[in-house]
Amino acid sequence: MEEKNITGRLAPGGDRIVLADALPLYTPLIVQIFNIYACNLACKICHYGLPKDKWPFITSKKVMDIALFKKCIDDMTDFASKLKLLRFCGMGESLLDRNIVEMVRYASEKGIADTIEMITNATLLTHEISTALIEAGLSRLRVSIYGVSASRYKELCGAQIDFDGLLDNVRFFYEEKVRLQKNTAVYVKTMDCALKSKEEEDRFIQLFGDFCDSYAVELVRPWVDGIDYSPWLREENLTSNVLGVKLPAINVCPQPFHLMTICPDGRVLPCACETMISLGECTTQSLKDIWCGDTLRRFQRSMLDGCANAGDRCKGCSMVQCRPFPEDILDNDVERLKALYA
């Protein structure tokens, strides 16, 4: 069981390239499909736990049109190479999107990414949806667990859930991918703030450890303005990423150099945070033109001078210290990279 535990050791996707040695990239490593701005939970650590008038503006549209999604996937066939990862996630619960299975199938059939991944809280997962997602070509399911009892979900997430049903559906997904002889990986993670004791951590492993390919206990990190995270933080200074991998202080955010996020309204963002910085509109522009365009290049160049010089949102973002892994760090290569992004 211990070999499945990647806490403090690995990224969920396994080995990573040394980003600085690969730049500049003519194809993003990761494209995130932020397909729905809605969630069925209201976690205290997330903006959904705030009053609705306190939610950040990220997108003018709640759900991505399937036609826009397919246009984006078609655009990705013009990149110089395959994406390493197409990820369904963002600021919402992807299983609320009634088109999610069709989206996964379309992306898989187009062959635009090595891995197609979905992040979900799995409370809406069913046996039927599990089978459909596996057969559609989903490569990895990342399940976020927020406690080991229904009462803990009520306390932390403000929702009454069927915990036994959640457990059954996660177990079914794992057993179904084995039955269908598919390579869909299952990664189950919880957060330290969701577990009140070592006994509850052991309980998490007991419940899910045999029904996943890997698992972890992630560290809560401040990421939403207006939420006091101090009751959940276990260290005063943030010296590691969310998986507990130790990191030096990071000045240059790696995300804009290898990742883009597509919002439901078609805006393209340079990271996975609650940024207001738009690189373009995929409703009227191709993704290749946006990725290789001057707007992104200027932003990347400003980022090489540090987050504080890349805009107000980046200046105050705490996630720069929490998302990267050691292979992603660019700080030691800044002067060489400035010449490439001049």
KOLRO-35643 format. One line per 2 residues: their letters; for each residue z, y, x of N, C-alpha, C. Coordinates in steps of 0.2 Angstrom, whole numbers, plus 5000, padded with zeros to 4 digits. Layout:
REM KOLRO-35643
a) Z,Y,X,Z,Y,X,Z,Y,X ~ ...
//
This chain:
REM KOLRO-35643
me) 5000,4994,5004,5000,5000,5000,5000,5006,5004 ~ 5003,5006,5010,5004,5012,5014,4998,5015,5017
ek) 4993,5010,5018,4986,5012,5021,4982,5016,5016 ~ 4984,5016,5009,4981,5020,5004,4984,5027,5004
ni) 4990,5028,5007,4993,5035,5007,4990,5039,5012 ~ 4986,5044,5010,4983,5049,5014,4987,5055,5015
tg) 4993,5056,5013,4997,5062,5013,4998,5063,5021 ~ 4996,5069,5023,4998,5071,5030,4993,5068,5035
rl) 4988,5065,5033,4983,5061,5037,4976,5063,5036 ~ 4973,5062,5030,4966,5062,5029,4964,5067,5024
ap) 4958,5069,5023,4955,5072,5017,4953,5067,5012 ~ 4953,5068,5006,4951,5063,5001,4944,5060,5002
gg) 4940,5064,5005,4933,5061,5006,4932,5058,5013 ~ 4938,5057,5017,4937,5054,5023,4936,5059,5029
dr) 4932,5056,5034,4931,5060,5040,4926,5066,5038 ~ 4928,5071,5042,4924,5078,5041,4920,5080,5048
iv) 4915,5083,5047,4911,5086,5053,4915,5092,5056 ~ 4914,5094,5062,4917,5100,5065,4912,5105,5062
la) 4915,5109,5058,4911,5114,5055,4908,5119,5059 ~ 4911,5122,5064,4909,5127,5069,4903,5125,5073
da) 4903,5118,5074,4897,5115,5078,4891,5115,5074 ~ 4891,5115,5067,4886,5113,5063,4883,5120,5060
lp) 4886,5125,5061,4884,5132,5058,4878,5135,5062 ~ 4874,5139,5059,4873,5140,5051,4870,5134,5048
ly) 4872,5133,5041,4870,5128,5037,4864,5130,5033 ~ 4859,5127,5032,4853,5128,5028,4854,5125,5021
tp) 4859,5120,5021,4861,5117,5014,4868,5117,5014 ~ 4871,5120,5009,4879,5119,5008,4881,5112,5009
li) 4887,5111,5011,4890,5104,5011,4892,5103,5004 ~ 4895,5107,5001,4898,5106,4994,4895,5112,4989
vq) 4893,5109,4984,4892,5114,4978,4897,5111,4972 ~ 4901,5116,4970,4906,5115,4964,4903,5117,4958
if) 4903,5113,4953,4900,5114,4946,4907,5116,4942 ~ 4908,5122,4941,4913,5125,4937,4910,5125,4930
ni) 4911,5119,4926,4907,5119,4920,4911,5121,4914 ~ 4917,5122,4914,4921,5124,4908,4927,5128,4910
ya) 4928,5133,4907,4934,5138,4908,4939,5136,4902 ~ 4942,5131,4902,4947,5129,4897,4951,5123,4900
cn) 4957,5122,4897,4961,5116,4899,4965,5114,4893 ~ 4967,5108,4893,4971,5105,4888,4979,5105,4890
la) 4980,5107,4896,4987,5108,4899,4988,5115,4900 ~ 4994,5117,4901,4996,5124,4902,5002,5124,4908
ck) 5000,5121,4914,5004,5120,4919,5007,5127,4922 ~ 5014,5126,4923,5017,5132,4925,5015,5135,4932
ic) 5011,5130,4936,5009,5133,4943,5002,5135,4942 ~ 4999,5135,4936,4992,5137,4935,4992,5143,4931
hy) 4986,5147,4931,4985,5153,4926,4985,5151,4919 ~ 4984,5145,4917,4984,5142,4910,4991,5142,4908
gl) 4996,5143,4912,5003,5143,4910,5005,5150,4909 ~ 5001,5155,4910,5002,5162,4909,5000,5164,4902
pk) 5002,5169,4899,4999,5172,4893,4992,5173,4894 ~ 4988,5172,4889,4981,5172,4889,4978,5179,4892
dk) 4981,5184,4890,4979,5191,4892,4980,5192,4900 ~ 4984,5187,4903,4985,5187,4910,4980,5183,4914
wp) 4976,5179,4911,4971,5175,4914,4966,5179,4918 ~ 4964,5177,4924,4960,5181,4928,4953,5181,4925
fi) 4949,5186,4925,4942,5186,4923,4938,5182,4929 ~ 4935,5177,4927,4930,5173,4932,4923,5172,4929
ts) 4923,5171,4923,4916,5170,4920,4916,5173,4913 ~ 4910,5175,4911,4909,5178,4904,4907,5173,4899
kk) 4907,5167,4901,4905,5161,4897,4910,5155,4898 ~ 4912,5152,4892,4917,5147,4893,4914,5140,4895
vm) 4908,5138,4893,4905,5132,4894,4898,5133,4897 ~ 4897,5129,4902,4890,5129,4905,4885,5126,4901
di) 4879,5129,4899,4874,5126,4895,4871,5120,4899 ~ 4869,5115,4896,4866,5109,4900,4860,5111,4903
al) 4856,5116,4900,4850,5118,4902,4851,5121,4909 ~ 4856,5126,4909,4857,5129,4916,4859,5124,4921
fk) 4863,5119,4919,4866,5114,4924,4860,5111,4927 ~ 4855,5108,4922,4849,5105,4925,4845,5109,4929
kc) 4844,5116,4928,4841,5120,4932,4844,5120,4939 ~ 4850,5121,4939,4854,5121,4946,4853,5114,4950
id) 4853,5109,4946,4852,5102,4950,4845,5102,4952 ~ 4840,5104,4948,4833,5105,4950,4832,5109,4957
dm) 4836,5115,4956,4836,5119,4962,4838,5116,4969 ~ 4843,5112,4968,4846,5108,4974,4841,5104,4977
td) 4836,5101,4974,4831,5097,4977,4827,5101,4982 ~ 4827,5108,4982,4823,5112,4987,4827,5113,4993
fa) 4834,5111,4993,4837,5112,5000,4834,5108,5005 ~ 4836,5110,5011,4833,5106,5017,4835,5099,5017
sk) 4841,5097,5015,4844,5091,5015,4849,5090,5009 ~ 4851,5084,5008,4856,5082,5003,4862,5086,5004
lk) 4866,5088,4998,4873,5090,4999,4877,5084,5001 ~ 4882,5086,5004,4887,5080,5006,4891,5079,4999
ll) 4892,5084,4995,4897,5083,4989,4895,5088,4984 ~ 4893,5085,4978,4893,5089,4972,4899,5087,4968
rf) 4903,5093,4966,4910,5092,4963,4910,5095,4957 ~ 4912,5092,4951,4914,5095,4945,4921,5097,4945
cg) 4922,5103,4945,4929,5106,4945,4929,5113,4944 ~ 4934,5116,4945,4934,5124,4944,4941,5126,4941
mg) 4940,5130,4936,4947,5133,4933,4947,5130,4926 ~ 4946,5123,4926,4946,5120,4919,4946,5112,4919
es) 4946,5109,4914,4946,5102,4913,4939,5099,4911 ~ 4936,5096,4916,4929,5094,4915,4928,5090,4909
ll) 4933,5085,4907,4932,5081,4902,4932,5084,4895 ~ 4934,5091,4895,4933,5094,4889,4925,5096,4887
dr) 4921,5095,4892,4914,5096,4891,4911,5090,4889 ~ 4908,5091,4883,4905,5085,4879,4899,5083,4883
ni) 4896,5087,4888,4890,5085,4891,4891,5081,4898 ~ 4898,5080,4900,4900,5078,4906,4896,5072,4909
ve) 4896,5067,4904,4892,5061,4906,4885,5062,4908 ~ 4882,5066,4903,4875,5067,4905,4874,5071,4911
mv) 4878,5076,4913,4878,5080,4919,4878,5075,4925 ~ 4883,5071,4925,4884,5066,4930,4878,5062,4931
ry) 4875,5059,4926,4869,5055,4926,4863,5059,4929 ~ 4862,5065,4926,4856,5069,4929,4857,5070,4936
as) 4863,5072,4938,4864,5073,4946,4862,5067,4950 ~ 4865,5061,4947,4864,5055,4951,4857,5053,4951
ek) 4853,5054,4946,4846,5052,4946,4842,5056,4950 ~ 4844,5063,4951,4840,5067,4955,4842,5066,4963
gi) 4847,5062,4964,4849,5061,4971,4850,5067,4976 ~ 4853,5072,4973,4854,5078,4977,4860,5078,4981
ad) 4865,5073,4981,4871,5073,4984,4873,5066,4987 ~ 4876,5066,4992,4879,5059,4995,4884,5057,4990
ti) 4888,5062,4988,4894,5060,4983,4894,5064,4977 ~ 4895,5062,4972,4897,5065,4965,4904,5064,4963
em) 4908,5069,4963,4915,5069,4962,4917,5073,4956 ~ 4922,5071,4952,4925,5074,4947,4932,5075,4948
it) 4935,5081,4947,4942,5081,4947,4945,5082,4940 ~ 4950,5078,4938,4952,5078,4931,4960,5077,4930
na) 4963,5079,4925,4970,5077,4924,4970,5071,4920 ~ 4964,5068,4918,4964,5061,4915,4967,5060,4908
tl) 4970,5066,4906,4974,5065,4899,4969,5064,4894 ~ 4962,5065,4895,4957,5064,4890,4953,5058,4891
lt) 4954,5055,4897,4950,5049,4899,4951,5044,4893 ~ 4946,5040,4892,4946,5034,4888,4942,5029,4891
he) 4943,5023,4888,4939,5017,4891,4932,5018,4890 ~ 4930,5021,4885,4922,5022,4884,4920,5027,4889
is) 4923,5032,4890,4921,5038,4894,4921,5035,4902 ~ 4926,5031,4903,4927,5028,4910,4921,5024,4911
ta) 4919,5019,4907,4913,5015,4908,4907,5019,4909 ~ 4906,5024,4904,4900,5029,4904,4899,5033,4911
li) 4905,5035,4914,4905,5039,4920,4903,5035,4926 ~ 4906,5029,4926,4904,5024,4931,4897,5022,4931
ea) 4895,5020,4925,4888,5018,4925,4883,5024,4926 ~ 4885,5030,4925,4881,5036,4926,4880,5038,4933
gl) 4884,5035,4937,4884,5036,4945,4889,5040,4948 ~ 4895,5041,4945,4900,5045,4948,4902,5041,4954
sr) 4903,5045,4959,4905,5042,4966,4912,5042,4967 ~ 4916,5047,4964,4923,5047,4966,4926,5051,4960
lr) 4932,5048,4957,4936,5051,4952,4943,5054,4956 ~ 4944,5060,4955,4950,5063,4958,4955,5064,4952
vs) 4960,5061,4952,4965,5061,4946,4971,5065,4948 ~ 4973,5070,4944,4979,5074,4946,4984,5072,4941
iy) 4990,5070,4944,4995,5068,4940,5001,5073,4940 ~ 5004,5075,4935,5009,5080,4935,5016,5077,4933
gv) 5018,5071,4934,5024,5068,4933,5024,5061,4932 ~ 5030,5058,4931,5030,5051,4930,5033,5049,4923
sa) 5033,5054,4918,5035,5053,4912,5032,5058,4907 ~ 5032,5057,4901,5030,5062,4896,5034,5068,4896
sr) 5041,5067,4897,5045,5072,4896,5044,5077,4902 ~ 5042,5075,4908,5041,5079,4914,5034,5083,4912
yk) 5029,5080,4909,5023,5084,4907,5025,5089,4903 ~ 5029,5088,4898,5031,5093,4893,5034,5099,4897
el) 5039,5097,4901,5042,5102,4905,5038,5106,4910 ~ 5033,5103,4913,5029,5107,4918,5023,5109,4916
cg) 5020,5105,4911,5013,5107,4909,5013,5109,4901 ~ 5018,5110,4898,5019,5113,4891,5015,5109,4886
aq) 5014,5102,4887,5010,5098,4883,5013,5091,4882 ~ 5013,5089,4875,5015,5082,4874,5009,5077,4875
id) 5010,5073,4880,5005,5068,4881,5007,5061,4880 ~ 5003,5057,4879,5004,5049,4879,5004,5047,4886
fd) 5010,5047,4889,5010,5045,4896,5008,5037,4897 ~ 5010,5033,4893,5008,5026,4894,5000,5025,4893
gl) 4997,5029,4888,4990,5029,4887,4986,5032,4893 ~ 4989,5037,4897,4986,5040,4903,4986,5035,4908
ld) 4992,5031,4909,4992,5026,4914,4987,5020,4913 ~ 4987,5018,4906,4982,5013,4904,4975,5015,4906
nv) 4973,5021,4905,4966,5024,4906,4964,5024,4913 ~ 4969,5026,4917,4968,5027,4924,4967,5019,4927
rf) 4971,5015,4925,4971,5008,4927,4964,5005,4925 ~ 4962,5006,4919,4956,5004,4916,4950,5006,4920
fy) 4950,5012,4922,4945,5015,4926,4944,5011,4932 ~ 4949,5010,4936,4949,5007,4942,4947,4999,4941
ee) 4950,4996,4936,4948,4989,4935,4940,4988,4933 ~ 4938,4994,4929,4931,4993,4926,4926,4994,4932
kv) 4928,4999,4937,4923,5000,4942,4923,4993,4947 ~ 4928,4990,4947,4928,4983,4950,4924,4978,4946
rl) 4925,4978,4940,4921,4973,4936,4914,4975,4936 ~ 4912,4981,4936,4905,4983,4936,4902,4983,4943
qk) 4906,4981,4948,4904,4981,4955,4901,4987,4957 ~ 4904,4993,4956,4902,4999,4958,4907,5002,4963
nt) 4904,5007,4967,4908,5009,4973,4912,5016,4971 ~ 4913,5017,4965,4916,5023,4963,4923,5023,4965
av) 4925,5028,4970,4932,5028,4973,4936,5032,4968 ~ 4943,5029,4968,4948,5032,4963,4953,5035,4968
yv) 4954,5042,4968,4959,5045,4972,4964,5048,4967 ~ 4971,5046,4967,4976,5048,4962,4981,5052,4966
kt) 4982,5059,4964,4987,5063,4968,4991,5066,4963 ~ 4997,5067,4965,5002,5071,4962,5004,5077,4966
md) 5009,5081,4964,5011,5087,4968,5019,5086,4969 ~ 5021,5089,4974,5029,5088,4975,5033,5091,4970
ca) 5030,5097,4967,5034,5100,4961,5034,5096,4955 ~ 5030,5091,4955,5030,5086,4949,5035,5081,4949
lk) 5038,5080,4955,5042,5074,4957,5049,5077,4958 ~ 5054,5075,4955,5061,5078,4956,5065,5074,4961
sk) 5063,5068,4964,5067,5065,4968,5063,5060,4972 ~ 5066,5057,4977,5062,5051,4981,5061,5045,4976
ee) 5066,5044,4971,5065,5039,4967,5058,5040,4962 ~ 5057,5046,4960,5051,5048,4956,5045,5047,4960
ed) 5045,5049,4967,5039,5047,4971,5038,5040,4972 ~ 5043,5036,4973,5042,5029,4973,5039,5026,4966
rf) 5042,5029,4961,5039,5027,4954,5032,5029,4953 ~ 5030,5035,4956,5022,5037,4956,5018,5031,4960
iq) 5021,5029,4965,5017,5024,4969,5017,5018,4966 ~ 5022,5016,4963,5023,5010,4959,5018,5009,4953
lf) 5017,5015,4950,5013,5015,4944,5006,5015,4945 ~ 5004,5019,4951,4997,5020,4952,4994,5017,4958
gd) 4998,5015,4963,4996,5013,4969,4991,5007,4969 ~ 4992,5003,4965,4988,4997,4964,4981,4998,4961
fc) 4981,5004,4958,4975,5005,4954,4971,5012,4956 ~ 4971,5012,4963,4967,5018,4966,4965,5015,4973
ds) 4960,5019,4976,4958,5017,4983,4962,5022,4988 ~ 4965,5027,4985,4969,5031,4990,4973,5036,4985
ya) 4979,5038,4988,4984,5042,4984,4987,5047,4989 ~ 4990,5052,4986,4994,5057,4990,4999,5061,4986
ve) 5004,5064,4989,5008,5069,4986,5007,5075,4989 ~ 5003,5080,4986,5001,5086,4988,5007,5091,4988
lv) 5006,5096,4992,5011,5102,4992,5009,5108,4988 ~ 5013,5110,4983,5012,5116,4979,5011,5122,4984
rp) 5006,5126,4982,5005,5132,4986,5003,5138,4981 ~ 5006,5144,4983,5004,5150,4979,4997,5151,4978
wv) 4994,5152,4972,4987,5153,4972,4985,5157,4966 ~ 4990,5159,4961,4988,5163,4956,4993,5169,4956
dg) 4990,5175,4955,4994,5181,4955,4998,5181,4948 ~ 5004,5183,4949,5008,5184,4943,5013,5178,4942
id) 5012,5172,4946,5017,5167,4946,5022,5167,4952 ~ 5028,5166,4950,5033,5165,4956,5033,5158,4958
ys) 5031,5156,4964,5031,5149,4966,5037,5147,4970 ~ 5041,5152,4971,5047,5151,4975,5051,5145,4973
pw) 5052,5143,4967,5056,5138,4965,5053,5131,4967 ~ 5047,5131,4969,5044,5124,4971,5042,5124,4978
lr) 5042,5129,4982,5040,5129,4989,5045,5126,4993 ~ 5043,5121,4997,5048,5117,5001,5048,5120,5008
ee) 5044,5125,5010,5044,5128,5017,5043,5135,5016 ~ 5047,5139,5020,5046,5146,5019,5040,5149,5022
nl) 5037,5146,5027,5031,5148,5030,5026,5143,5029 ~ 5020,5144,5027,5015,5139,5025,5011,5137,5031
ts) 5013,5132,5034,5011,5130,5041,5006,5123,5040 ~ 5005,5121,5034,5000,5116,5033,4996,5117,5027
nv) 4991,5112,5026,4987,5112,5020,4990,5109,5015 ~ 4987,5108,5009,4991,5105,5003,4992,5098,5004
lg) 4989,5094,5009,4990,5087,5010,4995,5087,5016 ~ 4998,5092,5018,5003,5092,5023,5001,5091,5030
vk) 4994,5092,5031,4991,5092,5038,4993,5099,5041 ~ 4996,5098,5047,4998,5105,5051,4992,5109,5053
lp) 4993,5115,5052,4987,5120,5054,4990,5126,5058 ~ 4986,5129,5062,4988,5135,5065,4987,5141,5060
ai) 4989,5147,5061,4987,5152,5056,4980,5153,5056 ~ 4977,5154,5050,4970,5154,5050,4968,5161,5048
nv) 4963,5164,5051,4961,5171,5050,4954,5171,5046 ~ 4950,5166,5048,4943,5166,5045,4943,5161,5040
cp) 4942,5162,5034,4941,5157,5028,4934,5153,5029 ~ 4935,5146,5030,4929,5143,5031,4924,5142,5025
qp) 4927,5143,5019,4924,5141,5013,4917,5144,5012 ~ 4916,5150,5013,4910,5153,5012,4904,5151,5016
fh) 4906,5147,5022,4901,5145,5026,4898,5138,5025 ~ 4902,5134,5020,4899,5128,5018,4900,5126,5011
lm) 4902,5131,5007,4903,5129,5000,4900,5135,4995 ~ 4898,5133,4989,4897,5138,4984,4899,5135,4977
ti) 4901,5139,4973,4904,5137,4966,4899,5141,4961 ~ 4897,5137,4956,4893,5139,4951,4897,5140,4944
cp) 4898,5146,4942,4902,5147,4936,4898,5145,4929 ~ 4901,5145,4924,4898,5143,4917,4892,5148,4915
dg) 4894,5155,4917,4889,5160,4916,4883,5161,4921 ~ 4883,5156,4926,4878,5157,4931,4879,5161,4937
rv) 4885,5164,4937,4887,5168,4943,4888,5163,4949 ~ 4886,5164,4955,4888,5160,4961,4893,5163,4965
lp) 4898,5160,4967,4904,5162,4971,4904,5159,4977 ~ 4907,5162,4982,4907,5159,4989,4913,5155,4991
ca) 4917,5153,4986,4923,5149,4987,4925,5146,4981 ~ 4931,5142,4982,4934,5139,4976,4940,5142,4973
ce) 4941,5148,4975,4947,5152,4973,4945,5157,4967 ~ 4950,5161,4965,4949,5165,4959,4946,5172,4962
tm) 4940,5171,4965,4937,5177,4968,4932,5181,4963 ~ 4932,5187,4964,4927,5191,4960,4920,5192,4963
is) 4920,5190,4969,4914,5191,4973,4908,5187,4971 ~ 4903,5190,4969,4897,5186,4967,4891,5187,4972
lg) 4888,5181,4973,4883,5181,4978,4876,5181,4974 ~ 4876,5180,4968,4870,5180,4964,4870,5177,4957
ec) 4865,5177,4954,4865,5174,4947,4860,5168,4947 ~ 4862,5162,4946,4857,5156,4946,4853,5156,4940
tt) 4855,5160,4935,4850,5160,4929,4844,5163,4931 ~ 4843,5168,4936,4837,5171,4937,4835,5170,4945
qs) 4839,5167,4949,4838,5166,4956,4838,5158,4957 ~ 4835,5156,4962,4836,5149,4965,4842,5149,4969
lk) 4845,5143,4969,4851,5142,4973,4849,5142,4980 ~ 4843,5140,4982,4841,5141,4989,4841,5148,4991
di) 4838,5152,4987,4837,5159,4989,4844,5162,4989 ~ 4849,5160,4985,4856,5163,4985,4859,5161,4992
wc) 4859,5154,4993,4862,5152,4999,4859,5155,5006 ~ 4853,5156,5006,4850,5159,5012,4849,5166,5012
gd) 4851,5169,5007,4850,5176,5005,4854,5181,5009 ~ 4853,5187,5009,4856,5193,5013,4863,5194,5010
tl) 4864,5193,5004,4871,5194,5001,4876,5190,5004 ~ 4875,5183,5004,4879,5179,5007,4880,5180,5015
rr) 4874,5181,5018,4875,5182,5025,4879,5188,5027 ~ 4878,5193,5023,4883,5199,5025,4890,5197,5024
fq) 4891,5194,5018,4898,5192,5017,4901,5187,5022 ~ 4897,5182,5025,4899,5178,5030,4901,5182,5036
rs) 4896,5187,5038,4897,5191,5044,4904,5195,5043 ~ 4905,5197,5037,4912,5201,5036,4918,5197,5037
ml) 4917,5190,5035,4922,5186,5035,4924,5184,5042 ~ 4919,5184,5047,4920,5183,5054,4925,5188,5057
dg) 4926,5194,5054,4930,5199,5056,4937,5197,5053 ~ 4938,5192,5049,4944,5190,5046,4945,5192,5038
ca) 4949,5188,5035,4949,5189,5028,4951,5196,5026 ~ 4955,5199,5030,4957,5206,5028,4951,5211,5028
na) 4945,5209,5031,4939,5213,5031,4934,5211,5026 ~ 4935,5206,5022,4930,5203,5018,4931,5205,5011
gd) 4936,5209,5009,4937,5212,5002,4944,5211,5000 ~ 4946,5215,4995,4952,5215,4993,4955,5208,4990
rc) 4950,5204,4987,4953,5198,4984,4954,5193,4990 ~ 4950,5193,4995,4951,5189,5001,4957,5191,5005
kg) 4958,5197,5005,4964,5200,5009,4970,5197,5007 ~ 4971,5196,5000,4977,5194,4997,4977,5186,4996
cs) 4972,5183,4998,4972,5176,4996,4976,5171,5000 ~ 4980,5167,4997,4984,5163,5001,4981,5156,5002
mv) 4976,5155,4999,4973,5148,4999,4969,5147,5006 ~ 4968,5152,5010,4964,5151,5016,4969,5147,5021
qc) 4975,5147,5020,4980,5143,5024,4981,5136,5021 ~ 4978,5135,5015,4980,5129,5011,4975,5124,5010
rp) 4968,5126,5010,4963,5122,5008,4960,5118,5015 ~ 4959,5122,5020,4955,5119,5026,4959,5113,5029
fp) 4955,5109,5033,4957,5104,5037,4956,5106,5044 ~ 4959,5103,5050,4958,5106,5056,4950,5106,5058
ed) 4946,5102,5056,4939,5102,5058,4935,5108,5055 ~ 4938,5111,5050,4935,5117,5047,4936,5123,5050
il) 4941,5124,5054,4944,5130,5057,4938,5133,5061 ~ 4937,5140,5060,4932,5143,5064,4935,5149,5069
dn) 4941,5150,5068,4944,5155,5072,4942,5155,5079 ~ 4942,5149,5083,4941,5149,5090,4934,5150,5092
dv) 4929,5150,5087,4922,5151,5088,4919,5157,5085 ~ 4923,5162,5084,4921,5168,5080,4916,5172,5084
er) 4917,5173,5091,4912,5178,5094,4905,5174,5095 ~ 4905,5168,5096,4899,5164,5096,4895,5164,5089
lk) 4899,5164,5084,4896,5164,5077,4894,5171,5075 ~ 4897,5176,5077,4895,5182,5076,4888,5184,5078
al) 4886,5181,5084,4879,5182,5086,4874,5178,5081 ~ 4876,5172,5078,4872,5169,5074,4871,5172,5067
ya) 4876,5176,5065,4876,5179,5059,4875,5186,5059 ~ 4873,5189,5064,4872,5196,5065,4867,5198,5060
//
